[in-house]
Each structure stands twice: as structure tokens, then as C-alpha cells.
Amino acid sequence: MTMLMAVLVQSSEPSFAGQGVSVQGTGAGDSATFKNLAPGEYRIAAFPKMDPNYAQVAEFRSRFNAQKIGAREGSNETVAVDLIPKSAIEAEVAKLQ
């Protein structure tokens, strides 16, 4: 099983740099759960386990494509998200340092 982090950002814009960042680690599994989301549009991406501080940096997040999802009041949604390659993350981290 892959350890990963799911990063969710509330945003109706195509950019993954929006506000309201939620980070959920999966431990040894391959799924994450976000509870009690306000209705609206979100962007979500899955990263291999990394320093969670980078997920809070809008400039870092904006360099990745994130899947658009919608949340409705009272809904319970399941989405499959492609894992962003570790090499892409390492390249972007290097640019920030």
C-alpha cells in the first residue's frame, strides 16, 4: 500500500492555489476522508508522503493539476485521484528552496 497525502482546496478557479486548504494523510492505506465539507467546488490532488508544510504553500500547489470536484449538502462522494509523481514534487520543492 502506498502512503500518500490528499490535499483539498476550496476553489471554483482552475488553479489549485485557492484558500481553505485541508490535508489528510492516509497512513498505510490509499484513501483519505474529508468530513463536513461546506457545499461548493473544490480541487483535490494526491501526493506521495511529503512534508505537509508544502501543501500549505499556494505557489507550490499552483504548479500541479488538481481534479475538480463538487460537494453538496449531505452528500457522501468517492473520487479516484491520480497520484502526482514523486519526481515532479521533488523538482518543484527544489525551485522553492
TATA-V295175 format. One record per run of one state. SS is the DSSP state (2 for helix, 1 for strand, 0 for the rest). FROM is the first residue (numbers start at 1). TO is the last residue. If there is no record, write none. Layout:
<<SS | FROM | TO> <SS | FROM | TO>>
This chain:
<<0 | 1 | 3> <1 | 4 | 10> <0 | 11 | 18> <1 | 19 | 25> <0 | 26 | 39> <1 | 40 | 48> <0 | 49 | 51> <2 | 52 | 55> <0 | 56 | 57> <2 | 58 | 61> <0 | 62 | 66> <1 | 67 | 71> <0 | 72 | 82> <1 | 83 | 84> <0 | 85 | 85> <2 | 86 | 96> <0 | 97 | 97>>
